[in-house]
Amino acid sequence: MTKFLISFPASAMDAPAEDMAAVSEASRAVIREAKAAGVYVFGGGINAEIGSLLVAPDGSSTSETYRQTREFDGGFCVLELPSRDVAVQWAARLAMACRCAQELREFHDDPES
């Protein structure tokens, strides 16, 4: 089994405000299905109201981020699945529910995680 990250940036959401309750319920329904199937690991949405903190190796921190991740916001989930093909199927279900494309990434196999 491999862990996959399925995510989207907040800017990808293009649903009208009056549809957001339905979009939220549809995406939660897919997550409930993933939990029932035993493939759900973790998920959530990035809290845009709280800025990122960059923590250095010496423990000091600054209110900034890596340049490449400044736009990292939106929602994500991690699913543990038997194949990339199955991951694509789950990503498609989430894309339909969220009404926006989902990015699929595969985690390295690490026996300690």
C-alpha positions as CSV (number, residue, x, y, z in Angstrom):
1,M,0.0,0.0,0.0
2,T,1.2,3.5,-0.9
3,K,0.2,6.8,0.6
4,F,-1.0,9.5,-1.9
5,L,-1.5,13.2,-1.4
6,I,-4.6,14.6,-3.1
7,S,-4.8,18.4,-3.0
8,F,-6.0,21.6,-4.5
9,P,-5.2,25.3,-4.0
10,A,-8.0,27.5,-2.7
11,S,-7.8,29.5,-5.9
12,A,-9.0,26.5,-7.9
13,M,-12.4,26.6,-6.3
14,D,-14.6,28.4,-8.7
15,A,-18.0,27.5,-7.3
16,P,-20.5,30.3,-6.6
17,A,-21.0,31.2,-2.9
18,E,-24.5,29.7,-2.9
19,D,-23.1,26.3,-4.0
20,M,-20.4,26.1,-1.4
21,A,-22.5,24.2,1.2
22,A,-23.3,21.6,-1.5
23,V,-19.6,21.4,-2.5
24,S,-18.6,21.0,1.1
25,E,-21.1,18.2,1.7
26,A,-20.1,16.4,-1.5
27,S,-16.4,16.5,-0.6
28,R,-17.2,15.3,3.0
29,A,-19.2,12.4,1.5
30,V,-16.2,11.3,-0.5
31,I,-14.0,11.5,2.7
32,R,-16.6,9.5,4.6
33,E,-16.4,6.8,1.9
34,A,-12.6,6.8,2.1
35,K,-12.9,6.3,5.9
36,A,-15.5,3.5,5.4
37,A,-13.2,1.9,2.9
38,G,-10.3,2.0,5.4
39,V,-8.0,4.1,3.1
40,Y,-8.2,7.5,4.8
41,V,-5.0,8.6,6.6
42,F,-5.5,12.3,7.2
43,G,-6.9,15.4,5.6
44,G,-8.1,18.9,6.1
45,G,-7.8,22.4,4.9
46,I,-5.1,25.0,5.4
47,N,-6.2,27.7,7.8
48,A,-5.7,30.9,5.7
49,E,-6.2,33.1,8.7
50,I,-3.0,32.0,10.3
51,G,0.2,32.7,8.5
52,S,3.0,30.2,8.0
53,L,6.1,30.1,10.2
54,L,9.5,29.1,8.9
55,V,11.5,27.3,11.6
56,A,15.3,27.2,11.2
57,P,17.5,24.3,12.3
58,D,18.6,26.4,15.3
59,G,14.9,26.7,16.4
60,S,14.6,30.3,15.5
61,S,11.5,31.2,13.5
62,T,10.3,33.9,11.2
63,S,6.8,34.7,9.7
64,E,7.6,33.7,6.2
65,T,7.6,30.7,3.9
66,Y,9.6,29.1,1.1
67,R,9.0,31.0,-2.1
68,Q,7.7,27.9,-3.8
69,T,5.0,27.3,-1.2
70,R,3.6,30.8,-0.8
71,E,0.5,29.8,-2.6
72,F,0.0,26.6,-0.6
73,D,-3.5,26.8,0.7
74,G,-6.7,25.0,0.1
75,G,-7.6,21.4,1.0
76,F,-5.9,18.0,1.0
77,C,-6.1,14.4,2.1
78,V,-3.7,11.5,2.4
79,L,-5.1,8.1,1.3
80,E,-3.3,4.8,1.6
81,L,-4.1,2.9,-1.6
82,P,-3.0,-0.2,-3.5
83,S,-2.0,1.5,-6.7
84,R,-1.7,4.8,-8.6
85,D,-4.7,3.8,-10.8
86,V,-6.9,3.5,-7.6
87,A,-5.5,6.9,-6.4
88,V,-6.5,8.5,-9.7
89,Q,-10.0,7.1,-9.2
90,W,-10.2,8.7,-5.7
91,A,-8.7,12.0,-7.0
92,A,-11.4,12.0,-9.7
93,R,-14.1,11.5,-7.1
94,L,-12.8,14.4,-5.1
95,A,-12.5,16.6,-8.2
96,M,-16.1,16.0,-9.0
97,A,-17.2,16.7,-5.4
98,C,-15.0,19.9,-5.1
99,R,-15.7,21.0,-8.7
100,C,-12.0,21.6,-9.4
101,A,-9.0,19.5,-10.5
102,Q,-7.0,17.7,-7.8
103,E,-3.2,17.3,-7.8
104,L,-2.0,13.8,-7.1
105,R,1.4,13.1,-5.5
106,E,2.8,9.8,-4.2
107,F,4.8,9.6,-1.0
108,H,8.1,7.7,-0.9
109,D,7.8,4.3,0.6
110,D,9.3,4.6,4.1
111,P,8.8,1.6,6.5
112,E,8.9,3.9,9.5
113,S,6.0,6.2,8.4
